[in-house]
Amino acid sequence: MSSRAVFLAAIALFAPAAIGCSGADATPAVGQESKPAMTLPPEPEDGGAPVPATAGIVPHALGSPLCNASISTCFPDDPNSAHAMLCGLAPDGGTYSASAGYDNAQLACHVQQANGAAEPAPVCTLAGKLTDTSSTPCSSPTDCAAGFECVTGGACRHYCCAGECFDPSEFCDIQQTTGNPSIRVPVCTPIHACGLLDQPSDAGSCGALQTCAVVRVENGATSCVAIGSSNVGEPCDTQQCLKGLTCLGAAGDRHCYKLCHTAPGSMDCPAKQTCRGGLPLFPMPGVGICQ
């Protein structure tokens, strides 16, 4: 199932059980119309799934704009998308030769600022051996194995241009690359559990330059993330949200939503909006998002 489909299913499930900001139960009384759940644009006809690894490409619209992936490039998430023949690059970085017998030799795909390019985009490079389980720190993208990027702190993290991290202890976050700190990419980052808004401190707390946000829609897992500049309703694929907001949606179509208290009498939400909480996005009671 695509990340957009998971998100839509999640919000459909938790909306009816929420409590409104006005203090009224969100479950409508007899004859009272219920408020609609948050909705996103319809899914692409192909379900949002990436093109198979054998093709080595995905349409730009299906992934993070930070990656700028297109049908003419390799795909950073997929370690099989960059090989010598596709990239026109020899395994040692030299000139490609069609008669050399190394057509399927694995290379890596990294988001980089190519000479003359207006924006960073995926390019083929040599592949290293370090992964997110390596004890040796990386110092450049090519230190990392295919599918991984060297980010701030010297760690190789798996790319998540498609918005997916299959390890439940990680989430897709934005990090600076060590090769060029001006380039930021989506990578799978370990979860640092925390409490949303003013939930009990035993749920975990964040640093002064961080905020607590929902980072996995299938179970409502939370983590500390850097405070960004995107406000309510604004995109958060390339920039994190302001403090007290959370970024939700499928890769390439993520937006900031305001966190709120569901308790009776709460006035966190604007007029005509309701604070909706509940499973699966909010397993801890008392917090939701304004819709």
Residue pairs with C-beta under 8 A, 6 or more apart in sequence:
1 9
2 43
2 47
2 48
2 49
2 250
3 48
3 162
3 163
3 164
3 217
3 250
3 251
4 40
4 43
4 48
4 249
4 250
4 253
5 43
5 47
5 48
6 217
6 218
7 40
7 217
7 248
7 249
7 250
8 39
8 40
8 43
10 217
10 218
10 280
10 281
11 37
11 38
11 39
11 281
12 37
13 278
13 279
13 280
14 276
14 277
14 278
14 279
14 280
14 281
14 282
14 288
15 26
15 37
15 38
15 276
15 278
15 291
16 26
16 27
16 34
16 278
17 26
17 27
17 277
17 278
17 279
18 26
18 262
18 274
18 275
18 276
18 277
18 278
18 288
19 25
19 26
19 262
19 263
19 264
19 275
19 277
19 288
20 26
20 262
20 274
20 275
20 276
21 260
21 261
21 262
21 266
21 267
21 268
21 269
21 273
21 274
21 275
21 290
22 274
23 263
23 264
23 265
23 266
24 264
26 34
26 35
26 274
26 276
27 34
28 34
35 274
35 291
37 276
37 291
38 257
38 276
38 289
38 291
40 249
40 250
40 253
41 253
44 61
44 62
48 62
48 250
50 58
50 62
50 63
50 75
50 77
50 78
50 162
51 57
51 58
51 59
51 75
53 78
53 80
53 81
54 80
55 81
56 74
56 75
56 78
56 80
56 81
56 82
56 83
56 86
57 69
57 70
57 71
57 72
57 73
57 74
57 75
57 81
58 69
58 71
58 75
58 161
58 162
59 69
59 70
59 71
60 68
60 69
60 70
60 252
61 252
62 162
62 251
62 252
63 69
63 75
63 161
63 162
63 163
63 251
63 252
64 160
64 161
64 162
64 163
64 186
64 237
64 238
64 251
64 252
65 237
65 238
65 252
66 111
66 120
66 161
66 174
66 184
66 185
66 186
66 237
66 238
67 76
67 111
67 121
67 122
67 159
67 161
67 185
67 186
68 111
68 119
68 120
68 121
68 122
69 75
69 76
69 121
69 122
69 161
70 121
73 109
73 121
73 122
73 123
74 81
74 82
74 86
74 87
74 109
74 122
74 123
74 124
75 81
75 109
75 122
75 161
76 109
76 110
76 111
76 122
76 147
76 149
76 159
76 161
76 185
77 147
77 158
77 159
77 160
77 161
77 162
77 164
78 109
78 147
79 106
79 108
79 145
79 146
79 147
80 106
80 146
81 109
82 106
82 107
82 108
82 109
82 124
82 125
82 127
82 146
83 103
83 104
83 105
83 106
83 107
84 90
84 91
84 96
84 102
84 103
84 104
84 105
84 107
85 96
85 98
85 103
85 104
86 124
87 96
87 107
87 124
88 96
88 124
89 96
89 107
89 124
90 96
90 97
90 100
90 102
90 105
91 102
91 105
91 107
91 126
92 126
93 126
106 127
106 146
107 124
107 125
107 126
107 127
107 146
108 124
108 125
108 126
108 127
108 128
108 141
108 142
108 144
108 145
108 146
108 147
108 148
109 122
109 123
109 124
109 125
109 146
109 147
110 122
110 123
110 125
110 141
110 142
110 149
110 179
111 120
111 121
111 122
111 123
111 149
111 177
111 183
111 185
112 120
112 121
112 122
112 123
112 125
112 141
112 179
112 180
112 183
113 119
113 120
113 180
113 182
113 183
114 121
114 123
120 183
125 141
125 142
126 142
127 142
127 144
127 145
127 146
128 138
128 142
128 143
128 144
128 145
128 156
129 143
129 145
130 136
130 138
130 143
130 144
130 145
130 148
130 150
130 156
131 144
131 145
131 148
131 156
131 158
132 148
132 155
132 156
132 157
132 158
132 188
134 156
137 153
137 154
137 155
138 144
138 150
138 154
138 155
138 156
138 178
139 150
139 154
139 178
140 150
140 178
140 179
141 149
141 150
141 177
141 178
141 179
143 150
143 156
144 150
144 156
145 156
147 158
147 159
148 156
148 157
148 158
148 159
149 156
149 157
149 159
149 175
149 177
149 185
149 187
150 156
150 177
150 178
150 179
151 157
151 175
151 176
151 177
151 178
151 185
151 187
152 175
152 176
152 177
152 178
152 181
154 178
157 175
157 187
157 188
157 189
158 165
158 170
158 187
158 188
159 185
159 186
159 187
159 188
160 172
160 186
160 187
160 188
160 251
161 185
161 186
161 251
162 251
163 172
163 186
163 250
163 251
163 252
163 254
164 172
164 251
165 171
165 172
165 188
167 188
168 216
168 219
168 221
169 190
169 191
170 188
170 189
170 190
170 191
171 188
171 189
171 191
171 215
171 216
171 221
171 223
172 186
172 187
172 188
172 189
172 215
172 251
173 186
173 187
173 188
173 189
173 215
173 223
173 225
174 184
174 185
174 186
174 226
174 238
174 239
174 240
175 184
175 185
175 186
175 187
175 189
176 182
176 183
176 184
177 183
177 184
177 185
184 238
186 251
189 223
191 215
191 216
191 221
191 222
191 223
192 204
192 206
192 223
192 224
193 203
193 204
193 221
193 222
193 223
194 203
194 204
194 205
194 206
194 212
194 222
194 223
194 224
195 201
195 202
195 203
195 204
195 205
195 212
195 222
195 284
196 203
196 212
196 213
196 214
196 222
196 246
196 259
196 282
196 284
196 287
197 212
197 244
197 259
197 260
197 261
197 287
199 284
199 286
199 287
203 222
203 284
204 212
204 222
204 224
205 212
206 212
206 224
207 224
209 226
209 227
210 224
210 225
210 226
210 227
211 224
211 225
211 226
211 227
211 241
211 242
211 243
211 244
211 245
212 222
212 223
212 224
212 225
213 222
213 223
213 225
213 241
213 245
213 246
213 247
214 220
214 221
214 222
214 246
214 248
214 281
214 282
215 221
215 222
215 223
215 225
217 248
217 280
217 281
218 280
219 280
219 283
220 279
220 280
220 281
220 282
220 283
220 284
225 240
225 247
226 240
227 240
227 241
227 242
227 243
228 236
228 239
228 240
228 241
228 242
229 239
229 240
229 242
230 236
230 239
230 240
230 241
230 242
230 245
230 247
230 256
231 241
231 242
231 245
231 256
232 245
232 256
232 257
232 258
232 290
233 255
233 256
234 241
234 255
234 256
235 253
235 254
235 255
235 256
236 247
236 254
236 255
236 256
237 251
237 252
237 253
237 254
240 247
241 247
241 256
242 256
244 258
244 259
245 256
245 257
245 258
245 259
246 256
246 257
246 259
246 289
247 254
247 255
247 256
247 257
248 254
248 255
248 257
248 281
248 289
249 255
257 289
257 290
257 291
258 268
258 269
258 289
258 290
259 268
259 287
259 288
259 289
260 266
260 268
260 269
260 275
260 287
260 288
260 289
260 290
261 268
261 275
261 286
261 287
261 288
262 275
262 276
262 277
262 285
262 286
262 287
262 288
263 286
266 275
268 275
268 290
269 275
269 290
270 290
273 290
273 291
274 290
274 291
275 288
275 289
275 290
275 291
276 288
276 289
276 290
276 291
277 285
277 286
277 287
277 288
277 289
278 288
281 288
281 289
282 288
